[in-house]
Amino acid sequence: MVRMVGPKEGDVICDPASGSGGFLIRFFEIEREKILADVDREYQKYKEEIESKKYTKKKKAELLRQKYEQLQRQINPYSSRIEASREDRQISRIWKLANACIYGCDANDRMARTSKMNMIMHGDGHGGVHHHDGFINVNGIFEKRFDIVLTNPPFGASVEESDIIEESHVTVPEEVERRYEAEYGSLYKEAIEKVKASIGKPISGLFDLPKTGKIKTEILFIERCLALLKPGGRLGIVLPEGIFNNPSLSYVREYCEDRAFIRTVISLPQETFFSSGTSVKASLLFMQKFTEKEQEEFDAQKVSAFKEIEEKYREQKTKLQEIIARQNYKQEDFLPSGEKAFTKEQKAEASNKVKEANTNLKKGKDKARKPPKRT
């Protein structure tokens, strides 16, 4: 999945349900390999240039040593240490990768600590991993911030109305908050203020998708991941297959289609997650969020399309609305007009006609309410 989203140096990644940190670790390893290979290519190219010059062996050796030291500063893994100078950190591409490009969180304390330890063991990058609710902003994890979001959210659980935003979710020391604002800018301030304004309210209130007070976590994670992405950002997410084919979840699919290109869906074998104790059939969904220009164009085309459809079916819609609004028939509608007294036979016949007419009217109303079949 990491390779599918096409990571490149400088991309900032987030996993809002990081678990043991698998996605983050693999991203770090792939990008570190690219940096090391790029530095090696640069050194070999420089070496070929020097060898072609008519320098003395001593001069060549000195120039190559200088170039080697220069390049080593770019990949120096120790520049992440406290004693490293500010200049070392700014130069080191590995330091930037480990400390400015990798973020994750998990609501389970044990999993968050496991993720941090795994990151350290694989070369670092643990500083961006937090024990925190993945639906709520923290530190460098907030809306419109990431080039890549990769995640395998928990399935089956639900977010209830009783799950509220607590003050502890967003409260940090003043000096830390000032540092975050200086580092991340206005986007961070806006994102945190939004959460602070919702303290004491349900977490689901931060989202657009919930239709009731209870909603599946995987549905909320879809919206959360799209929100975390920058315009043009890429998403890879593992989801239960019901998200893709359940008629009652069509609104979730429409939500995605209105905000991102569906790049591909890959169905996984039934037994993929047997080792984790679940038999849920899952698929991989890859999306790319619209850029601001693409979003504007899509919204304009959607409005135009709805106007065209409205105009095309206006007459048909009016007729259907008239059928739906029609009042039920009454007995007097079928009694002879102009008479004041009616026989039992006339009343019985009228009653039968009322039942038949109202039965047909109900069928007509039900048919009028049904959405047309797609062709």
C-alpha positions as CSV (number, residue, x, y, z in Angstrom):
1,M,0.0,0.0,0.0
2,V,2.9,2.4,0.8
3,R,4.3,1.8,-2.7
4,M,0.9,2.2,-4.3
5,V,0.5,5.8,-3.1
6,G,3.9,6.7,-4.6
7,P,5.7,8.4,-1.7
8,K,8.5,10.9,-2.5
9,E,11.0,12.7,-0.3
10,G,9.4,15.5,1.6
11,D,5.9,13.9,1.7
12,V,4.3,14.1,5.1
13,I,2.4,10.9,6.2
14,C,-0.1,10.2,8.9
15,D,-1.8,7.0,10.2
16,P,-4.7,8.1,12.5
17,A,-5.1,4.5,13.7
18,S,-1.4,3.5,13.7
19,G,-1.6,0.3,15.8
20,S,2.0,-1.1,15.9
21,G,3.2,1.4,13.3
22,G,3.5,-0.8,10.2
23,F,2.6,1.8,7.6
24,L,4.8,4.4,9.2
25,I,7.8,2.1,9.5
26,R,7.5,0.9,5.9
27,F,7.2,4.5,4.7
28,F,10.4,5.4,6.7
29,E,12.3,2.5,5.3
30,I,11.4,3.1,1.7
31,E,12.2,6.8,1.9
32,R,15.4,6.2,3.7
33,E,16.5,3.7,1.0
34,K,15.7,6.3,-1.6
35,I,17.8,9.0,0.1
36,L,20.7,6.7,0.6
37,A,20.6,5.6,-3.0
38,D,20.3,9.2,-4.2
39,V,23.4,10.2,-2.1
40,D,25.3,7.3,-3.4
41,R,24.5,8.3,-7.0
42,E,25.6,11.8,-6.3
43,Y,28.9,10.6,-4.9
44,Q,29.5,8.3,-7.8
45,K,28.7,11.0,-10.3
46,Y,31.1,13.4,-8.6
47,K,33.8,10.7,-8.5
48,E,33.5,10.2,-12.2
49,E,33.9,13.9,-12.8
50,I,36.9,14.2,-10.6
51,E,38.6,11.1,-12.1
52,S,38.2,12.8,-15.6
53,K,40.2,15.8,-14.4
54,K,43.9,16.1,-14.6
55,Y,44.4,16.5,-10.8
56,T,47.1,14.8,-8.7
57,K,46.1,11.8,-6.7
58,K,46.4,13.8,-3.6
59,K,44.1,16.5,-4.9
60,K,41.5,13.9,-6.1
61,A,41.6,12.2,-2.7
62,E,41.1,15.5,-0.9
63,L,38.1,16.5,-3.1
64,L,36.5,13.1,-2.7
65,R,36.9,13.2,1.0
66,Q,35.3,16.7,1.2
67,K,32.4,15.5,-1.0
68,Y,32.0,12.4,1.1
69,E,31.8,14.4,4.4
70,Q,29.4,16.8,2.8
71,L,27.1,14.0,1.7
72,Q,27.4,12.2,5.1
73,R,25.9,15.2,6.8
74,Q,22.8,14.7,4.6
75,I,22.3,11.1,5.8
76,N,23.8,11.4,9.3
77,P,21.4,9.4,11.5
78,Y,22.9,10.9,14.7
79,S,21.7,14.4,13.7
80,S,18.4,13.4,15.5
81,R,20.2,13.4,18.8
82,I,19.8,16.3,21.3
83,E,23.5,17.2,21.1
84,A,23.4,17.6,17.3
85,S,23.7,21.2,16.1
86,R,20.7,23.1,14.5
87,E,22.7,23.2,11.3
88,D,23.2,19.4,11.3
89,R,19.5,18.9,11.7
90,Q,18.6,21.3,8.9
91,I,21.1,19.6,6.5
92,S,20.3,16.0,7.4
93,R,17.6,14.5,5.1
94,I,17.2,11.6,7.4
95,W,16.5,13.9,10.3
96,K,13.8,15.7,8.3
97,L,12.3,12.4,7.3
98,A,12.2,11.0,10.8
99,N,11.2,14.2,12.6
100,A,9.1,16.3,10.2
101,C,7.4,13.8,7.9
102,I,5.9,10.9,10.0
103,Y,2.9,11.2,12.3
104,G,0.5,8.7,13.8
105,C,-1.7,8.1,16.8
106,D,-3.7,5.3,18.4
107,A,-6.3,5.4,21.1
108,N,-4.9,2.4,22.8
109,D,-2.0,3.3,25.1
110,R,-0.2,-0.1,24.7
111,M,-0.4,0.1,20.9
112,A,0.9,3.7,20.8
113,R,3.9,2.7,23.0
114,T,4.5,-0.4,20.8
115,S,4.4,1.8,17.7
116,K,7.0,4.2,19.2
117,M,9.3,1.4,20.1
118,N,9.0,-0.2,16.7
119,M,9.9,3.1,15.1
120,I,13.0,3.5,17.3
121,M,14.1,0.0,16.4
122,H,13.7,0.7,12.7
123,G,15.6,3.9,12.6
124,D,13.4,6.5,14.6
125,G,10.6,8.8,13.7
126,H,8.7,8.0,17.0
127,G,8.4,11.6,18.0
128,G,5.3,12.1,15.8
129,V,3.5,9.1,17.3
130,H,0.9,9.8,20.0
131,H,-1.4,8.0,22.4
132,H,-4.5,9.9,21.3
133,D,-8.0,9.6,19.8
134,G,-7.5,9.4,16.1
135,F,-10.6,11.5,15.5
136,I,-9.3,14.5,17.4
137,N,-6.5,16.9,16.4
138,V,-3.2,16.8,18.4
139,N,0.2,18.3,17.9
140,G,1.0,18.0,14.2
141,I,-2.1,16.0,13.3
142,F,-4.9,18.2,12.0
143,E,-6.9,18.9,8.8
144,K,-5.3,19.7,5.4
145,R,-1.8,18.8,6.6
146,F,-0.8,15.6,5.0
147,D,0.4,14.5,1.5
148,I,-0.3,10.8,2.4
149,V,-2.7,9.1,4.8
150,L,-2.4,5.3,5.1
151,T,-4.4,3.4,7.7
152,N,-6.2,0.2,8.7
153,P,-8.9,1.4,11.0
154,P,-10.7,-0.8,13.5
155,F,-13.9,-2.5,12.1
156,G,-17.2,-3.1,13.8
157,A,-16.9,-0.7,16.8
158,S,-19.2,2.3,17.0
159,V,-18.8,5.9,18.1
160,E,-21.7,6.7,20.5
161,E,-23.3,10.0,21.5
162,S,-21.8,9.4,24.9
163,D,-18.3,9.6,23.4
164,I,-17.6,13.3,24.0
165,I,-14.6,15.6,23.5
166,E,-12.9,16.2,26.8
167,E,-10.7,19.2,27.7
168,S,-7.7,16.9,28.2
169,H,-7.9,16.0,24.4
170,V,-6.8,19.5,23.4
171,T,-5.2,21.1,26.5
172,V,-1.4,21.6,26.3
173,P,0.9,24.0,28.2
174,E,0.9,27.5,26.8
175,E,4.5,27.5,25.8
176,V,3.9,24.2,23.9
177,E,0.9,25.6,22.1
178,R,2.9,28.7,21.1
179,R,5.6,26.5,19.7
180,Y,3.0,24.5,17.7
181,E,1.4,27.6,16.3
182,A,4.8,29.0,15.3
183,E,5.8,25.6,13.7
184,Y,2.5,24.7,12.0
185,G,0.9,28.2,11.3
186,S,-2.7,29.3,11.0
187,L,-4.0,25.9,9.9
188,Y,-3.1,24.4,13.3
189,K,-4.7,27.3,15.2
190,E,-7.9,27.0,13.2
191,A,-8.0,23.2,13.7
192,I,-7.5,23.3,17.4
193,E,-10.0,26.2,18.0
194,K,-12.6,24.0,16.2
195,V,-12.0,21.2,18.6
196,K,-11.9,23.5,21.7
197,A,-15.3,24.9,20.7
198,S,-16.7,21.4,20.8
199,I,-15.5,20.4,24.3
200,G,-18.2,18.6,26.1
201,K,-20.0,17.7,22.9
202,P,-20.1,14.3,21.1
203,I,-17.1,13.4,18.9
204,S,-19.4,12.6,16.1
205,G,-20.5,16.2,16.0
206,L,-17.1,17.1,14.4
207,F,-18.2,15.1,11.3
208,D,-20.7,15.4,8.5
209,L,-21.4,11.7,7.8
210,P,-23.2,10.6,11.0
211,K,-27.0,10.3,10.4
212,T,-27.7,9.2,13.9
213,G,-26.1,9.4,17.3
214,K,-24.3,6.0,16.7
215,I,-22.0,5.4,13.7
216,K,-19.4,2.8,12.7
217,T,-15.8,3.8,13.4
218,E,-14.7,2.9,9.8
219,I,-17.2,5.3,8.3
220,L,-15.9,8.2,10.5
221,F,-12.3,7.2,9.6
222,I,-13.1,7.7,5.9
223,E,-14.1,11.3,6.5
224,R,-11.3,11.9,9.0
225,C,-8.7,10.7,6.5
226,L,-10.0,12.8,3.7
227,A,-10.0,15.8,6.0
228,L,-6.4,15.2,7.1
229,L,-5.2,15.3,3.5
230,K,-3.9,18.4,1.7
231,P,-5.7,19.2,-1.6
232,G,-4.3,16.6,-4.0
233,G,-3.2,14.3,-1.2
234,R,-3.3,10.5,-1.5
235,L,-5.2,8.0,0.7
236,G,-4.9,4.3,1.1
237,I,-7.3,2.7,3.6
238,V,-8.4,-0.9,4.5
239,L,-12.2,-1.1,4.7
240,P,-14.8,-3.9,5.2
241,E,-16.4,-4.7,1.8
242,G,-19.9,-3.6,3.0
243,I,-18.8,0.0,2.6
244,F,-18.5,-0.6,-1.2
245,N,-21.8,-2.5,-1.8
246,N,-24.3,-2.0,1.0
247,P,-27.2,0.0,-0.4
248,S,-27.8,1.7,3.0
249,L,-24.2,3.2,2.8
250,S,-24.6,4.8,-0.6
251,Y,-24.3,8.2,1.1
252,V,-20.8,7.3,2.3
253,R,-19.8,6.4,-1.3
254,E,-21.3,9.7,-2.6
255,Y,-19.4,11.6,0.1
256,C,-16.1,10.2,-1.2
257,E,-17.0,10.7,-4.9
258,D,-17.8,14.4,-4.1
259,R,-14.3,15.0,-2.7
260,A,-11.8,12.7,-4.3
261,F,-10.9,10.6,-7.3
262,I,-11.4,6.9,-6.7
263,R,-8.1,5.6,-8.0
264,T,-8.6,1.9,-7.4
265,V,-10.3,-0.7,-5.2
266,I,-8.6,-4.0,-4.5
267,S,-10.6,-6.8,-3.1
268,L,-8.7,-8.9,-0.5
269,P,-9.1,-12.7,0.0
270,Q,-11.6,-13.7,2.8
271,E,-8.7,-15.2,4.9
272,T,-6.5,-12.1,4.8
273,F,-7.1,-11.2,8.5
274,F,-7.7,-14.7,9.9
275,S,-4.5,-14.4,11.9
276,S,-5.9,-11.4,13.6
277,G,-9.0,-13.3,14.6
278,T,-11.4,-11.8,12.1
279,S,-13.1,-13.1,9.0
280,V,-14.4,-9.8,7.7
281,K,-14.1,-9.6,3.9
282,A,-12.0,-6.4,3.3
283,S,-10.8,-4.3,0.4
284,L,-8.2,-1.6,-0.1
285,L,-9.5,1.8,-1.3
286,F,-7.1,4.3,-2.9
287,M,-8.3,7.9,-3.4
288,Q,-6.7,11.2,-4.3
289,K,-8.3,14.3,-2.9
290,F,-9.4,17.0,-5.3
291,T,-7.1,20.0,-5.6
292,E,-8.9,23.3,-4.8
293,K,-9.4,23.9,-8.6
294,E,-10.6,20.4,-9.2
295,Q,-13.1,20.7,-6.3
296,E,-14.5,24.0,-7.7
297,E,-14.8,22.4,-11.1
298,F,-16.5,19.3,-9.7
299,D,-19.0,21.4,-7.6
300,A,-19.9,23.6,-10.6
301,Q,-20.4,20.5,-12.8
302,K,-22.6,18.8,-10.2
303,V,-24.8,21.9,-9.8
304,S,-25.1,22.2,-13.6
305,A,-25.9,18.5,-13.9
306,F,-28.6,18.7,-11.3
307,K,-30.2,21.8,-13.0
308,E,-30.2,19.9,-16.3
309,I,-31.8,16.9,-14.8
310,E,-34.4,19.1,-12.9
311,E,-35.3,20.8,-16.2
312,K,-35.5,17.6,-18.2
313,Y,-37.8,15.8,-15.7
314,R,-39.7,18.8,-14.4
315,E,-43.1,17.8,-16.0
316,Q,-42.7,14.2,-14.9
317,K,-41.7,15.3,-11.4
318,T,-44.8,17.5,-11.2
319,K,-47.1,14.7,-12.1
320,L,-45.5,12.4,-9.6
321,Q,-45.8,15.1,-6.9
322,E,-49.5,15.5,-7.7
323,I,-50.1,11.7,-7.3
324,I,-48.3,11.7,-4.0
325,A,-50.3,14.7,-2.7
326,R,-53.7,13.4,-3.9
327,Q,-56.2,12.9,-1.0
328,N,-57.8,9.5,-0.3
329,Y,-61.2,8.9,-1.8
330,K,-64.3,9.0,0.3
331,Q,-67.6,7.2,0.1
332,E,-69.5,10.3,-1.2
333,D,-67.1,10.4,-4.2
334,F,-68.9,7.3,-5.5
335,L,-72.5,7.9,-4.5
336,P,-74.9,9.2,-7.1
337,S,-74.9,13.0,-7.3
338,G,-78.0,15.0,-6.7
339,E,-79.6,12.6,-4.3
340,K,-80.0,13.1,-0.5
341,A,-80.9,9.6,0.6
342,F,-79.1,6.5,-0.5
343,T,-80.0,2.8,-0.4
344,K,-78.0,0.2,1.5
345,E,-77.0,-1.3,-1.9
346,Q,-75.7,2.1,-3.1
347,K,-73.7,2.7,0.1
348,A,-72.2,-0.9,0.0
349,E,-71.3,-0.4,-3.7
350,A,-69.7,3.0,-2.9
351,S,-67.7,1.5,0.0
352,N,-66.3,-1.3,-2.3
353,K,-65.3,1.3,-4.9
354,V,-63.6,3.5,-2.2
355,K,-61.5,0.5,-1.1
356,E,-60.5,-0.4,-4.6
357,A,-59.8,3.2,-5.5
358,N,-57.7,3.9,-2.4
359,T,-55.8,0.6,-2.9
360,N,-54.9,1.6,-6.4
361,L,-54.1,5.1,-5.2
362,K,-51.7,3.8,-2.6
363,K,-50.0,1.6,-5.3
364,G,-49.6,4.7,-7.4
365,K,-48.2,6.7,-4.6
366,D,-45.7,4.0,-3.7
367,K,-44.6,3.8,-7.3
368,A,-44.3,7.6,-7.5
369,R,-42.1,7.7,-4.4
370,K,-39.7,5.0,-5.7
371,P,-36.5,6.4,-7.3
372,P,-36.3,5.6,-11.0
373,K,-34.2,2.6,-12.1
374,R,-30.8,3.6,-13.4
375,T,-30.0,2.7,-17.0
